[in-house]
Amino acid sequence: MRAKPKTVLIADDDMDYLYQMKTKVEKLGFEVITADNQTEAELLINSFKPDLAIFDLMMENEDSGFILSYKIKRKYPDVPVIIATAVTAETGLSFDIHSEESKKWIKADLYLDKGIRSDQLQREIFKLLKV
């Protein structure tokens, strides 16, 4: 009997990017559930526990990804969270999630710039899930 595949929640308001990420993550053997905005992602978080979550930073709010990270970590502290964003390319802003100060308010486990290669995505997901 095969184990049930792990579930990844992906939230992004860019439908093309959401489809690409869903396809990449499914090819790695995961079940994928998607949300195309923060509100939908919050409803999903309240209804099930994913094994890992990937959130865009800027959706209907400039800090949607941070809000979702905070909410999922409050409900499921052990679920790894990746923030995948183009905010650095678009605004020049960058975030360091490794400093103690940043860890207090950025609840993500990993921060990735969009355009991530499939092999890098696989490596990071497997590392976070200890696969």
N, C-alpha and C positions, 0 to 999 in steps of 0.2 A: 504494500500500500504506500503510495507516494504522499509525502507531506504536502499540505496546502501551501501554495506559493505565498510569499510575503507580499503585503499590500503597501503600495506607495501612493500617497496623496500628492497630487501636483495641482497648484493653483497659479494661474497666470491669465491676464486679460488679453494677451496677444494670442489669438486663436491659432495662428500658424506655428508659433513657438510651442504652444501647449500641445498641439498635435505631434510636432517633432519630438518633444521630450517624452510624451506618452509612448510613441513608437520605439524610441531608444531604450526606455526603461522596460517595456514589455519584451524586447529582444533579449534583455538580460535575465528573463525568466520570472519577472514580477507581475502581479496583478496591479493594474493602475486605475485609480479613481481620480477624476479631474473636476476642477471647479474653475470657472472663468471669471470669478470675482471674489472679493474678500467675504462678502455676505454668504455666498454659497459655500465657501470653504468653512466658515464658522458653523454652518448648519451640519456639514459633514463631520467636523470635529466633535460636535455634540452627539452625533449618532453612531460613530464607530471609532475604534482606535487603529490608526494605520501603524505599520512597522517603521515607516520613515515618511517624512514630508519634505517637499520641495516647493518653496514659495517665491514668487516674484516679489520684489520689494515694493514697486509702485504700481498699484492697481487703481481702485477708485479713490484711495488716499495715498499721499506720498510715502506713508509709512505702513501700508497694508501688510507687508511681509513681516515687519517687526511686531505688529499687533497680533498677527496670526501665530508667530513664533511664541510670543508671550502666552497667548491663550492655550495653545496646544501643550506647552511645557507645564502650565499650571494644572491642566487636567491629566496629562500623561507625561510626567517628568522624564521617563526613560525613552521617549520617542526622539530619535535624532532628526534635526531640522537643518536643511540646506536652504540658504537664501541664494537664488540665482537671479542676477539682475544686470541690466545694462546701465545702471545709474552712473557709474564712473565714466563710461564713454559719453553719456548724454550730458552730464552736469559737471564732471571733474571731481565730484565728491567721492571719497572712498572711506571705508569703515574698517577698523581693526577690531576683530572680534577676539583677539588674543590677550589684550590688556585687561587687567582686573577691573578697571573702570568701565570698559565697554561690556564686559561679561555681566555687569550688574543690570544693564538695560537691554542689551542685545542678546536674546535667548537662543540664537541659532548656534549650531555646532560647527557650521561651515559656511563660508561666504564665497560664492563663485561668480565670476563675470560671465555673462551670456556669451555663447559661442563656444562653449565647452565641447571638447571632442568626446566621442563615444567611449574611447578607451580610458580617458581621464574620469569621465562620469562613472564608469563601471568601477574603477579603482576606488574612488571616493565613497560610493555607495557601499561597496563590499567592506571597506574599512570601517565605516560607521555601523554597519550591521554585523560586523565581525563574521563575515561569510567566508 
